[in-house]
């Protein structure tokens, strides 16, 4: 009962801060976001820093939308500030310039539209930061904050000998930290990921509530970037703790329940207070977002070059990893469940995946980290006997 009250209180505090921040505006926020937006427009969007790979891409167009949200929220009535979210959409920008590695905004068109299908909870973090900093400074703060989260996780893993956390920590350093967290659009889902990992590192964890709460956090702070990495990594941790498949499946469904309830609640609020027909248009919106003429398998194949720097190299790399896992007999229902989540998401959201290949890249990076983590478990002992906290969990995991 105490855990349930803590979750309810945490959700209430998060929502309370959200409604306060979205209805607050200041001249400093407007000035800093305006200067930041003009800087991005003058330099370009979707930068690919190394070998034109999506792994190293920064989606400035998404950050422009966030800047616009920070400018707009607080200027309208309470309802539109909180759940309507008008944003500026940018269209008709020029294609990639190989000399500068930018997609430049030349003679672009700007149209204002409402973006109510997501919560946009990240604004509760970004708006206060924009009172003092511009976008470059905010990005540095986000990276430093994430490195601190990784550092805390490393300290806990070292002290409590939770060796299975090391691949999750170090696997993110090459690409997620310098590129995934640098972008304001993609940073929230990685913050939710590591906060969820830390929640699982507590003693006397209520796993059911933790997974449900993580689903809420993901839906509230992220908007369809690479959300399935959260339950995938959480399930990996539980798998190492010797959870049975049925238990893992139940926890995965609880994460999905937390995610779904949060999203549906937003849709109902928009329907009640803004557009009475919105809930009936959600299915059409989802169908439009997910539709892709080339088909699911073609979408997956065409996104493989986001994983490494070459599609063929990516496929060979994946085949090699699968071969090693088959050799070590690492495939079972539990590992298949864990590894399938990012891929199923890419397949189901095929249209969204085809449009936002940057998000596919982030999901595939975590997919590779998970595969390597599972292989590490097969090649090396997890040293469970030396971890008192892990041994305590194992005794009650499958009750």
Legacy VTK file of the C-alpha trace (Angstrom):
# vtk DataFile Version 3.0
C-alpha trace
ASCII
DATASET POLYDATA
POINTS 399 float
0.000 0.000 0.000
2.877 2.350 0.784
4.351 1.763 -2.682
1.005 2.482 -4.335
0.700 5.770 -2.439
4.250 6.712 -3.453
3.484 6.112 -7.138
0.217 8.077 -6.966
1.969 10.942 -5.178
4.807 10.948 -7.720
2.373 11.084 -10.652
0.402 13.877 -8.946
3.576 15.924 -8.389
4.718 15.417 -11.994
1.330 16.479 -13.383
1.129 19.429 -10.998
4.530 20.726 -12.107
3.508 20.197 -15.716
0.359 22.327 -15.449
2.259 25.058 -13.604
5.173 25.215 -16.055
3.033 25.057 -19.205
0.988 28.037 -18.020
4.028 30.106 -17.107
5.895 32.349 -19.515
8.697 34.897 -19.175
10.587 37.287 -21.404
13.835 35.396 -20.758
12.345 32.143 -22.075
11.038 33.863 -25.197
14.354 35.602 -25.863
16.529 32.507 -25.346
14.303 30.223 -27.406
14.005 32.806 -30.189
17.777 33.244 -30.390
18.230 29.458 -30.307
15.683 28.900 -33.073
17.312 31.501 -35.318
20.701 29.868 -34.704
19.377 26.480 -35.837
17.686 27.966 -38.894
20.918 29.667 -39.931
23.081 26.562 -39.532
20.809 23.743 -40.677
19.012 20.649 -39.459
19.627 16.906 -39.247
23.388 17.089 -39.010
25.266 13.863 -39.660
28.637 14.300 -38.094
30.540 11.163 -39.100
30.287 9.164 -42.328
26.758 10.511 -42.891
25.416 8.000 -40.364
22.126 8.378 -38.524
23.921 7.148 -35.407
25.653 10.525 -35.269
22.706 12.614 -36.475
21.258 15.516 -34.506
17.584 16.134 -35.319
17.472 19.918 -35.102
14.012 20.052 -36.682
12.621 18.253 -33.630
14.469 20.645 -31.361
12.984 23.564 -33.284
9.511 22.255 -32.465
10.454 22.013 -28.772
11.752 25.590 -28.854
8.474 26.692 -30.375
6.523 24.849 -27.678
8.538 26.636 -24.991
7.725 29.980 -26.639
4.022 29.306 -27.158
2.933 27.595 -23.944
1.889 30.165 -21.369
0.510 32.618 -23.911
-2.880 30.945 -24.430
-5.677 29.867 -22.087
-5.111 27.158 -19.470
-6.550 24.335 -21.559
-4.567 25.038 -24.725
-1.389 25.688 -22.744
-1.714 22.385 -20.908
-3.111 19.892 -23.418
-3.494 21.608 -26.801
0.104 22.422 -27.605
0.208 24.520 -30.780
3.579 24.193 -32.465
5.269 25.585 -35.547
5.852 23.009 -38.244
8.688 23.594 -40.710
8.369 22.381 -44.273
10.015 22.640 -47.697
13.600 22.883 -46.512
16.401 22.000 -48.891
18.039 18.583 -49.147
21.352 17.465 -47.719
24.418 19.543 -48.484
27.406 17.141 -48.562
29.849 19.993 -47.991
28.361 21.068 -44.676
26.499 17.889 -43.617
23.344 19.942 -43.080
19.805 19.974 -44.395
19.527 23.746 -44.681
16.338 25.714 -44.042
16.179 27.749 -47.239
12.892 29.407 -48.240
11.120 27.134 -45.773
7.442 27.473 -44.910
6.108 27.708 -41.361
2.622 26.571 -40.396
1.102 26.530 -36.922
-0.680 23.333 -35.973
-1.842 21.631 -32.787
0.071 18.592 -31.578
-2.217 17.212 -28.850
-1.692 13.470 -29.193
1.379 13.584 -26.909
1.822 14.927 -23.384
5.057 16.866 -24.105
6.065 16.402 -20.476
9.694 17.238 -21.274
8.692 20.905 -21.362
8.672 20.937 -17.541
12.440 20.466 -17.697
13.307 22.573 -20.730
11.304 25.738 -20.019
13.008 26.486 -16.686
16.398 25.867 -18.306
15.568 28.297 -21.113
15.038 31.010 -18.523
18.828 31.088 -18.121
20.409 29.306 -21.086
20.329 28.995 -24.879
19.959 25.696 -26.702
23.684 24.921 -26.880
24.053 25.430 -23.139
20.912 23.383 -22.430
22.282 20.550 -24.550
25.526 20.559 -22.559
23.519 20.464 -19.333
21.493 17.488 -20.590
24.644 15.578 -21.530
26.317 16.320 -18.204
23.174 15.317 -16.318
23.022 12.029 -18.202
26.692 11.303 -17.532
25.944 11.864 -13.844
23.065 9.358 -14.065
25.397 6.823 -15.669
27.964 7.561 -12.959
25.446 6.910 -10.170
24.419 3.673 -11.884
28.066 2.636 -12.212
28.678 3.352 -8.523
25.689 1.223 -7.510
26.778 -1.562 -9.875
30.316 -1.499 -8.443
29.329 -1.371 -4.778
26.641 -4.035 -5.054
28.519 -6.064 -7.697
25.699 -5.862 -10.233
27.969 -6.712 -13.151
25.070 -7.099 -15.574
24.626 -3.292 -15.572
28.049 -2.582 -17.080
27.068 -3.292 -20.730
24.059 -0.987 -20.352
26.274 1.770 -18.933
29.317 1.540 -21.196
27.339 0.537 -24.293
25.755 3.983 -24.396
28.962 5.999 -24.212
30.000 5.925 -27.924
26.731 7.097 -29.488
23.869 7.678 -27.039
25.672 10.179 -24.785
27.246 12.445 -27.441
24.394 12.248 -29.971
21.183 10.772 -28.502
21.223 12.944 -25.381
22.568 16.020 -27.203
19.280 16.379 -29.055
16.438 17.796 -26.953
13.983 15.623 -28.847
15.618 12.284 -28.076
17.135 12.983 -24.635
13.967 12.419 -22.525
13.562 8.735 -23.414
17.147 7.992 -22.362
16.650 9.847 -19.090
13.515 7.775 -18.458
15.539 4.658 -19.325
18.251 5.279 -16.731
15.800 6.472 -14.057
13.862 3.230 -14.583
17.087 1.242 -14.266
17.884 3.008 -10.990
14.382 2.274 -9.711
15.024 -1.417 -10.340
18.299 -1.186 -8.411
16.500 -0.371 -5.170
16.116 -2.924 -2.416
12.652 -4.409 -1.849
11.459 -3.387 -5.310
7.772 -3.629 -6.171
8.356 -4.728 -9.752
4.751 -4.467 -10.885
4.395 -0.854 -9.776
7.866 0.032 -11.066
7.061 -1.216 -14.567
3.675 0.537 -14.566
5.269 3.787 -13.361
8.023 3.479 -15.997
5.301 3.146 -18.637
3.734 6.370 -17.378
7.081 8.189 -17.419
7.807 7.015 -20.960
4.445 8.145 -22.329
4.589 11.453 -20.469
8.120 12.559 -21.357
8.728 10.900 -24.726
6.818 11.069 -27.977
7.443 8.024 -30.125
11.203 8.298 -30.437
12.533 4.978 -29.131
10.176 4.186 -26.269
10.519 0.380 -26.303
14.124 0.584 -25.156
12.769 1.286 -21.654
10.868 -1.993 -21.126
13.489 -3.943 -23.089
16.341 -2.917 -20.775
14.165 -3.310 -17.677
13.184 -6.828 -18.743
16.848 -7.647 -19.386
17.645 -6.738 -15.776
14.799 -8.918 -14.515
15.923 -11.770 -16.771
19.392 -11.666 -15.247
17.674 -11.815 -11.868
16.198 -15.158 -13.021
12.621 -14.093 -13.567
10.590 -16.731 -15.392
9.103 -16.003 -18.801
5.529 -15.639 -17.503
6.706 -13.108 -14.948
8.616 -11.166 -17.590
5.598 -11.158 -19.888
3.377 -9.880 -17.083
5.808 -7.075 -16.280
6.064 -6.116 -19.954
2.265 -5.899 -20.124
2.231 -3.732 -16.998
4.660 -1.304 -18.636
2.388 -1.243 -21.685
-0.622 -0.649 -19.412
1.086 2.344 -17.798
2.018 3.697 -21.217
-1.447 3.122 -22.720
-3.412 4.555 -19.782
-1.286 7.705 -19.885
-1.757 8.191 -23.641
-5.480 7.412 -23.611
-5.981 9.822 -20.704
-4.426 12.584 -22.810
-6.658 11.759 -25.766
-9.756 11.832 -23.558
-8.774 15.203 -22.073
-8.304 16.658 -25.558
-11.666 15.213 -26.613
-13.490 16.666 -23.595
-11.915 20.129 -23.495
-10.721 20.948 -27.029
-12.096 18.798 -29.844
-15.122 16.594 -29.208
-14.295 14.434 -32.215
-10.581 14.003 -31.479
-10.893 10.535 -29.912
-12.628 9.316 -33.077
-9.781 10.632 -35.220
-7.059 8.901 -33.218
-7.400 5.642 -35.155
-7.112 7.536 -38.450
-4.112 9.425 -37.104
-2.409 6.174 -36.059
-3.211 4.559 -39.398
-1.803 7.546 -41.297
1.314 7.620 -39.135
1.965 3.918 -39.574
1.115 3.528 -43.248
4.018 2.875 -45.558
3.759 1.817 -49.174
6.974 -0.196 -49.158
5.747 -2.631 -46.495
7.011 -3.688 -43.086
9.931 -5.880 -44.144
11.124 -3.316 -46.663
10.962 -0.660 -43.953
13.113 -2.797 -41.674
15.604 -3.560 -44.435
15.850 0.051 -45.543
16.562 1.141 -41.980
19.447 -1.250 -41.430
21.939 1.315 -42.701
21.016 3.494 -39.727
22.563 0.899 -37.440
26.122 1.180 -38.695
27.513 3.133 -41.606
26.546 0.649 -44.281
23.486 -1.560 -44.699
25.482 -4.615 -45.722
27.889 -4.190 -42.820
24.963 -3.846 -40.406
23.320 -7.033 -41.677
26.587 -9.005 -41.461
27.129 -7.708 -37.927
23.625 -8.746 -36.852
23.978 -12.184 -38.443
27.262 -12.683 -36.585
25.639 -11.749 -33.269
22.701 -14.062 -33.915
25.129 -16.846 -34.851
27.032 -16.451 -31.586
23.780 -16.475 -29.627
22.707 -19.674 -31.380
26.111 -21.208 -30.663
25.824 -20.350 -26.972
22.169 -21.486 -26.947
21.212 -18.082 -25.615
17.822 -17.993 -27.319
14.770 -18.838 -25.246
11.326 -17.348 -24.764
12.636 -14.738 -22.355
15.515 -13.505 -24.521
13.300 -13.522 -27.611
10.765 -11.368 -25.746
13.451 -8.882 -24.731
15.120 -8.652 -28.129
11.863 -8.520 -30.064
10.506 -5.341 -28.467
12.506 -2.745 -30.479
12.060 -4.728 -33.700
8.318 -5.246 -33.207
7.941 -1.543 -32.558
9.782 -0.696 -35.782
7.650 -3.162 -37.722
4.271 -2.098 -36.302
5.082 1.607 -36.592
6.451 1.096 -40.075
5.379 4.461 -41.469
6.690 6.340 -38.474
9.893 4.293 -38.646
10.349 5.114 -42.308
9.851 8.833 -41.691
11.939 9.107 -38.539
14.954 6.951 -39.258
16.882 8.669 -36.483
14.548 7.062 -33.933
15.035 3.674 -35.572
18.768 4.123 -35.189
18.479 4.772 -31.460
16.280 1.697 -30.993
18.664 -0.514 -32.960
21.651 0.716 -30.945
19.909 -0.396 -27.751
18.980 -3.668 -29.497
22.671 -4.342 -30.119
23.558 -3.400 -26.545
20.949 -5.881 -25.301
22.300 -8.653 -27.513
25.853 -8.052 -26.323
24.602 -7.896 -22.725
22.856 -11.245 -23.067
25.972 -12.733 -24.642
28.087 -11.397 -21.808
25.826 -13.293 -19.445
26.502 -16.487 -21.409
30.289 -16.034 -21.623
30.891 -14.692 -18.114
29.399 -15.426 -14.729
27.120 -12.697 -13.418
28.617 -13.362 -9.993
25.164 -13.577 -8.472
26.315 -15.295 -5.299
28.428 -12.294 -4.332
25.544 -9.873 -4.796
23.384 -9.959 -1.689
20.742 -7.723 -3.245
20.465 -9.893 -6.326
20.254 -13.088 -4.293
17.521 -11.562 -2.171
15.545 -10.768 -5.305
15.929 -14.231 -6.801
14.229 -15.825 -3.824
10.953 -14.008 -4.465
11.017 -13.165 -8.171
8.739 -15.923 -9.368
6.253 -16.116 -6.539
LINES 1 400
399 0 1 2 3 4 5 6 7 8 9 10 11 12 13 14 15 16 17 18 19 20 21 22 23 24 25 26 27 28 29 30 31 32 33 34 35 36 37 38 39 40 41 42 43 44 45 46 47 48 49 50 51 52 53 54 55 56 57 58 59 60 61 62 63 64 65 66 67 68 69 70 71 72 73 74 75 76 77 78 79 80 81 82 83 84 85 86 87 88 89 90 91 92 93 94 95 96 97 98 99 100 101 102 103 104 105 106 107 108 109 110 111 112 113 114 115 116 117 118 119 120 121 122 123 124 125 126 127 128 129 130 131 132 133 134 135 136 137 138 139 140 141 142 143 144 145 146 147 148 149 150 151 152 153 154 155 156 157 158 159 160 161 162 163 164 165 166 167 168 169 170 171 172 173 174 175 176 177 178 179 180 181 182 183 184 185 186 187 188 189 190 191 192 193 194 195 196 197 198 199 200 201 202 203 204 205 206 207 208 209 210 211 212 213 214 215 216 217 218 219 220 221 222 223 224 225 226 227 228 229 230 231 232 233 234 235 236 237 238 239 240 241 242 243 244 245 246 247 248 249 250 251 252 253 254 255 256 257 258 259 260 261 262 263 264 265 266 267 268 269 270 271 272 273 274 275 276 277 278 279 280 281 282 283 284 285 286 287 288 289 290 291 292 293 294 295 296 297 298 299 300 301 302 303 304 305 306 307 308 309 310 311 312 313 314 315 316 317 318 319 320 321 322 323 324 325 326 327 328 329 330 331 332 333 334 335 336 337 338 339 340 341 342 343 344 345 346 347 348 349 350 351 352 353 354 355 356 357 358 359 360 361 362 363 364 365 366 367 368 369 370 371 372 373 374 375 376 377 378 379 380 381 382 383 384 385 386 387 388 389 390 391 392 393 394 395 396 397 398
